[in-house]
């Protein structure tokens, strides 16, 4: 339980259940406003899903917007109206747009949290209100030695997206040097220095200490909380809420010394990370699971819907409303040896020229260079009449060695073990590859032949790959005229099976703008709040840009804390009516 042990009954103003960006941003803001705050965390490490994430926040109008970038609040609102469709919540969107920049300024002024600009385009920059740059910011790198002894309690980054434990920056700068190390002296020197520094850190601390992305954001938030004297009790799951007279007055938690009560005068905030690993709930919520498919989420295993369960215990509701109830992420299953399996999120390879994605029939079904969420949604739709929801990424030998594929690194890293353990399938011809991978051979040969006709000229006539700034952002700028498109060349050929995963849930506990948990009649449950992925996303089941999870999470965590502290009464207003027919809304969306 960290440095302190509460007694069998302890008291505070505010109890926060969960230590990701939602929980910690709420806790830090509340403490700054004078409240006595306690954080309990189920896992033995803090940081939640945030520590695994890219650490990007989507905040239109943020103070890091580069000079010359043209944007407006009206454009951002128009964009969100278009993106959320039938689920546009005007009050929540307005609160997010109005207060997001203020939240960034607050944390940078008052805490150890710092951000830097990025060049990320919106994911759909060509639709009304979309922009090519300016709305996404990134957590600044952080030396976690600043956490002192608590460094050991920071959740490590996701193993499958590190190289010998080394993190790459979400801005993509590191990766460009690593991809060019064999072709550029400057990149080679950069990589050698980076590796030398990392190996020294491993020798001294058994982990990299200069962290980036979501690990940096989680560390900075935790540092801010600990510096304010907020205890973060790890290894302390919340078992159930305490209710008295219809009001939530605390929670029963299980610490190292047994069960205890934490009573909270102002209330309890649910921030347990959503329900990505709640097997029963996702089986109902996810279409590909309802038909018997597979789902592998790379988010922490502790995200088992504890917040949703406790909200329902108190009379709250967790409706499954959105056509896409989670932030989809195509993933592959990585054999790690000794029966262990890792989950690799396909964040980069799909954008590279010469890599295509096909169904079991050997057919392309989408623009592979769209966002992970869009590709995931397309996978679900393409496989709707099949038991299995899957695609195979296919490329030739030269492409594989240049860019890598999934967990397989580019040259000069060896790939033999991935062929031996079955992660990667190889064929001398497309027909042989298809036979070994379980793909229709005639379909694959036809798809590659038709794709190559335009690809030689940089054209994707079927899906327009490379047509937006976002498509091109993670591609290969050296490939012209289209950095996303190149032919599938001479064999041998490789295929990698990809299935569905998620980065967190979009559906969640129904709240008002202030974060108060609502009952089935739309009334607020006194003393109970939800933030982070426990709360239903303001994005309505869509994924408009890099950081649309963490941006609203921190903004609403900030606003919820201000409401609890009594300085945001204006946020309380009648909530939007609950949908009477979820199927009708799904159809409208």
PyMOL commands that set and color helices and strands:
alter all, ss='L'
color gray80, all
select helices_A, chain A and resi 21-32+48-52+73-87+90-110+144-153+159-161+173-179+185-205+213-227+279-285+287-290+306-313+349-351+372-382+397-403+416-420+430-437+441-455+469-473+532-534+550-564+569-571+582-588
alter helices_A, ss='H'
color red, helices_A
select strands_A, chain A and resi 9-17+37-40+56-58+115-117+136-139+142-143+210-211+231-233+237-244+247-255+258-270+326-337+340-345+356-358+390-396+425-427+493-505+516-518+524-530
alter strands_A, ss='S'
color yellow, strands_A
deselect
rebuild
show_as cartoon
